[in-house]
């Protein structure tokens, strides 16, 4: 049996099922009679061009490595593997809490088609954690060997896709963007070209047919090239876009500040999120928002404080502590400087 992590010649098509519990990195099934369940031919063996599976919804998954999702019975999964690329669709069957983990010598691209969580936390090694609530249309890239961990209490049934790339088989050697620099992790970004190609691949996963194999392989090559180009072949951008931060950079920074408004946020963290040096980031941020990053953060704190002051059940002291101020006097001073009155005076004028 081949020892390759992703088979390059065989075509594996896996329908949605209720998978049995498995380890973090499940092994490929080793019994010939079990692998034959995926064959579309009559002789019970997997052929080189096989693409039509038996419609057996109890057939276990055989892709390896794969994102470990627990509890596994809460999701349905379907995957197709060809030419070093695996595309997998994952659908949540309930609104129960789920947890995902991955670390392997494979690149992983995560695309959330639909997802809003009440609570949750996403971590990609090398980047700050994120508690972003609305994950719809967001992409995450996990380079080979990096840890990926996510948990969430979904507000709506989640639908997402995983794309696994074997670094040794990525057909991007001639891509000018592939400079040899290690691929950098990215968390919750948007890229129209990547998303468009990924959606085309998922259409083939949902409706697998024998004559779709060349098209799937071609799309896999395109997706690999677009992934390298989106990454830029380098961990950071040398200079900001003219006129300030690009729209995708603005969304990432604003979302992160909103999620961590009560925390002290180092400038280096914000710069790293959008792959800029702190010097370029500070200049680009001011061009986009007309204030330095720390002033913008302070303003957002005060705006959150105003919303909380409208709730009579919260005391001024509680609000100050909730927003990260060490004392009531420091909160009062910052609020008066920004709003022209103390928190108590502001609340009194609301009634």
RAKA-V687169 format. One record per residue. N is the residue number from 1. PHI is phi in whole degrees, -180 to 180 (none if undefined). NEAR is the number of other C-alpha atoms within 12 Angstrom. Layout:
BEGIN
N|PHI|NEAR, N|PHI|NEAR
END
This chain:
BEGIN
1|none|12, 2|-65|11, 3|-97|11, 4|-65|22, 5|-63|32, 6|-124|36, 7|-59|29, 8|-100|25, 9|-108|21, 10|-83|31, 11|-110|42, 12|-109|46, 13|-124|45, 14|-121|40, 15|-76|34, 16|-61|31, 17|-156|27, 18|-108|28, 19|-69|28, 20|-76|22, 21|-56|18, 22|-145|24, 23|-71|20, 24|-57|24, 25|-117|23, 26|-64|25, 27|-82|21, 28|-69|26, 29|-58|21, 30|-107|14, 31|-84|13, 32|-56|15, 33|-70|14, 34|-76|19, 35|-64|29, 36|-66|26, 37|-62|32, 38|-91|38, 39|-79|31, 40|-101|28, 41|-90|19, 42|-91|15, 43|-87|13, 44|80|18, 45|-120|22, 46|-82|28, 47|-93|22, 48|-66|20, 49|-112|26, 50|-65|32, 51|-141|33, 52|-107|33, 53|-87|35, 54|-68|25, 55|-84|19, 56|-106|21, 57|-80|20, 58|-103|21, 59|-67|27, 60|-71|32, 61|-75|39, 62|-133|38, 63|-76|39, 64|-155|37, 65|-77|38, 66|-144|43, 67|-63|42, 68|-85|36, 69|-116|35, 70|-134|28, 71|-67|25, 72|-67|31, 73|-75|26, 74|-86|28, 75|-131|32, 76|-109|34, 77|-135|40, 78|-143|43, 79|-141|42, 80|-132|50, 81|-123|43, 82|-154|42, 83|51|36, 84|79|36, 85|-128|45, 86|-117|51, 87|-114|48, 88|-132|45, 89|-101|40, 90|-127|41, 91|-123|34, 92|-78|35, 93|-96|23, 94|-153|20, 95|-104|22, 96|-76|24, 97|-64|29, 98|-130|31, 99|-133|28, 100|-126|32, 101|-140|29, 102|-160|38, 103|-157|28, 104|-161|27, 105|-77|24, 106|-132|36, 107|-76|42, 108|-128|42, 109|-113|46, 110|-107|46, 111|-124|41, 112|-94|35, 113|-76|29, 114|-146|25, 115|-176|31, 116|-133|26, 117|-118|28, 118|-69|21, 119|-142|25, 120|168|27, 121|-152|28, 122|-124|31, 123|-130|31, 124|-124|33, 125|-53|26, 126|101|22, 127|-131|31, 128|-65|30, 129|-65|24, 130|-133|33, 131|-114|28, 132|-52|34, 133|-87|27, 134|-94|27, 135|-100|37, 136|-58|28, 137|66|27, 138|-94|32, 139|-115|36, 140|-136|41, 141|-116|42, 142|-117|41, 143|-65|38, 144|-55|27, 145|88|24, 146|-88|26, 147|-87|28, 148|-128|39, 149|-143|30, 150|-147|33, 151|-134|28, 152|-162|33, 153|-104|25, 154|-70|31, 155|-90|23, 156|-130|25, 157|-58|28, 158|-77|33, 159|-137|31, 160|-143|36, 161|-136|43, 162|-116|43, 163|-122|48, 164|-105|46, 165|-122|43, 166|-79|34, 167|-56|30, 168|-71|19, 169|-115|24, 170|-66|31, 171|-83|26, 172|-125|26, 173|-61|18, 174|-95|13, 175|-76|20, 176|-58|15, 177|-76|22, 178|-84|25, 179|-89|18, 180|94|19, 181|-73|16, 182|-55|22, 183|-65|31, 184|-97|36, 185|-68|40, 186|-141|43, 187|-126|45, 188|54|38, 189|-115|36, 190|-125|32, 191|-152|27, 192|-63|19, 193|-65|21, 194|-60|34, 195|-64|32, 196|-63|21, 197|-66|29, 198|-62|41, 199|-63|29, 200|-64|25, 201|-64|39, 202|-66|33, 203|-61|24, 204|-72|35, 205|-65|40, 206|-75|26, 207|-130|26, 208|-70|32, 209|-140|24, 210|-59|25, 211|-77|16, 212|-89|26, 213|-58|30, 214|-61|20, 215|-66|22, 216|-60|35, 217|-64|30, 218|-66|23, 219|-65|34, 220|-61|38, 221|-65|31, 222|-62|27, 223|-63|37, 224|-63|39, 225|-63|28, 226|-67|30, 227|-65|44, 228|-65|38, 229|-67|23, 230|-64|32, 231|-74|35, 232|79|26, 233|67|26, 234|-152|22, 235|-77|27, 236|-149|26, 237|-90|26, 238|-72|17, 239|-142|22, 240|-76|29, 241|-67|23, 242|-58|14, 243|87|17, 244|119|24, 245|-72|33, 246|-69|26, 247|-54|22, 248|-67|23, 249|-69|32, 250|-62|29, 251|-62|24, 252|-63|33, 253|-66|42, 254|-63|26, 255|-60|26, 256|-66|36, 257|-64|33, 258|-62|27, 259|-71|28, 260|-124|28, 261|-62|28, 262|-89|27, 263|-108|21, 264|-79|22, 265|-112|26, 266|-62|19, 267|-59|26, 268|-63|23, 269|-66|27, 270|-63|36, 271|-63|35, 272|-66|31, 273|-62|40, 274|-111|44, 275|60|36, 276|-126|31, 277|-72|24, 278|-56|26, 279|-64|22, 280|-67|29, 281|-62|36, 282|-60|33, 283|-68|26, 284|-68|32, 285|-62|39, 286|-65|22, 287|-66|21, 288|-82|26, 289|-113|26, 290|68|17, 291|-143|18, 292|-65|22, 293|-57|34, 294|-70|24, 295|-69|21, 296|-62|25, 297|-60|33, 298|-63|31, 299|-62|27, 300|-65|27, 301|-61|34, 302|-66|37, 303|-64|24, 304|-64|26, 305|-63|39, 306|-61|32, 307|-65|20, 308|-72|27, 309|-67|31, 310|-74|23, 311|-97|18, 312|-66|17, 313|-78|12, 314|-100|20, 315|-81|19, 316|-60|33, 317|-63|24, 318|-62|22, 319|-66|34, 320|-60|31, 321|-66|23, 322|-64|25, 323|-96|37, 324|94|26, 325|-82|27, 326|-75|20, 327|-138|18, 328|-66|23, 329|-66|18, 330|-68|21, 331|-66|32, 332|-61|29, 333|-64|21, 334|-66|28, 335|-66|34, 336|-65|21, 337|-64|16, 338|-87|23, 339|-106|23, 340|83|15, 341|-156|20, 342|-77|26, 343|-57|37, 344|-65|31, 345|-66|19, 346|-63|24, 347|-65|24, 348|-62|16, 349|-74|13, 350|-76|15, 351|-89|11
END
